[in-house]
């Protein structure tokens, strides 16, 4: 299941692809237009051929009709036997049967009129203009007839009528010969309009127009009921009459342009529409396929980039255990190329030889589907191509295809070598940290001892100096008291060493219930001693009936003593005119959560206060404003108070000075109270 890179080099450029599509569309459009045009041309040729056949039939009918009329007129002279009355009667019968003949004349050899007969269907045609006015046309026709020895037609001419209209007529001259000698002429006047109406079949004029035209295109007579349209078909045929020729024309119009003139055109059009529809669907499908291919190529490129950037090895196997896919991280992990791994059956080349049988059994169970791998993964040992071993964490899951069927297994591998190395380094670092912590504890204990022992040792030194002075002066009364004080401070120094030792080692200190007054009385000798040196007035305020506090007595006394000494030193450095120090205790009530009662101790001075830049670092270890200070006093005070569950804070004193406050829990009812040191 290798993932190929997108074949961008084989893909046709977009401009070329669109050019080919444009050429294809143009070719199809040209083909469709050509097919429709050819179908239209074929339909037009069919219509034109039919029109040619119709005009040939019409010309044949006219020739036949005129020939029959000439024979009838020729027989008229024979049947009348020269009797004018009988001739006139016979001529009237002919006019009633032949509506296209308007007038029949019997003339002598010199063309003088002997007798004539008019058509009963219309007024006399020569009533508006006399017959002599157009004698020249008759003379020409008769002269032509004499030369030909048969019938001859004159050119057509126009006869205006009394109703304001007119007729286009033509004369037929038939010479009458007796024993080879000219005995007269028979002249028949035809109406061209009536010739068309009488001699052209109604089937031809029902949807077409038939007309007589001059060679120059002048229309002489018209008959038919054609409807005008956009498409016109015309056929012409020369009607060659004896003595004169006339042009017969037939026009056919289509009322509207036919989209489907016949079945062939309809089929071609339907095929063209279908082809265009199929082409449109093909274009749409191709565009969708191109879009899907582009999306697939982008997805493959994105997936390939992700897989190449992974540090986790990926491997896919089919149900027979053959490797079908590996990513670059896996190849880098085991040192084999993809060509060496793809299609490789079990055992895998990266299995250590000594573990092959064990791994083979595990894979047989896995491939049989009898045991699902744990979700948290399984640790194994792989072998690189160079033979080196390294631990891996294998996480496997079934490989499911689009139809929901399992086709194999997908495995993810994590190289645990670096993690194991980091764990070893972490254990070594932990051992070193523990050793360093022990050394730091020793240093912290030494610093605390050096800080806390200063006070009892200074008191012992002061009492010892006072005792020597008393001995030199010969006064023995105060020596016993001084020696008692020295013993008390020595005992206190021992307690300080023990408390500091327990504090540094984070052991549970021995806490006891102590009356607030007892805590103040224990530190007052040292406070008063320094107060006398510095000229500070000391005041204590402890209300009666306060609950005792549960605390490590020695450490709390050190907190009180440190805060008092810091206050007096601050007032001395500021050269306060009337320095005073107040030590007080008060109850602040139960807290909101546990319901415990608390006592608050306060050390109040009238010194210069604490500058803002110092306030932010006041409780920071090793931060001090004194030239010989260590910067551990307030830090240790805060630690001691917080170990008792209390809180140490400070605030400005009004109108001058600073107030340090700390809280301690009050005594539970079942503990005894110590009222004195």
Secondary structure, DSSP 4 states (H G I P E B T S, - for coil): ---PPP-GGGSPPHHHHHHHHHHHHHHHHHHHHHHHHHHHHHHHHHHHHHHHHHHHHHHHHHHHHHHHHHHHHHHHHHHHTT-HHHHHHHHHHHHHH-TTEEEEEEE-TT--EEEEEE-TTSS-TTSSS-GGGGHHHHHHHHHHHHHHTS-EEPPPEEEE-TTS-EEEEEEEEEEEEETTEEEEEEEEEEEHHHHHHHHS-HHHHSSSEEEEE-TTS-EEEEEE-PPP-SEEEEEEEEEEETTEEEEEEEEEEESS--SS-SHHHHHHHHHHHHHHHHHHHHHHHHHHHHHHHHHHHHHHHHHHHHHHH-SSEEEEEETTS-EEEE-HHHHHHH---HHHHTT--SSPTTB-GGGHHHHHHHHHHHHTTSSPPPTT-EEEEEE-TTS-EEEEEEEEEEEE-TTS-EEEEEEEEEE-HHHHHHHHHHHHHHHHHHHHHHHHHHHHHHHHHHHHHHHHHHHHHHHHHHHHHHHHHT--TTHHHHHHHHHHHHHHHHHHHHHHHHHHTT-----EEE-HHHHHHHHHHHHHHHHHHHT-EEEEEE-TTPPPEEE-HHHHHHHHHHHHHHHHHHHHHTT-TT-EEEEEEEEEEE-SSS--EEEEEEEEE-S----HHHHTTTTSTT--SSSS--S-HHHHHHHHHHHTT--EEEEEPSSSSEEEEEEEEBPPTTS-EE---
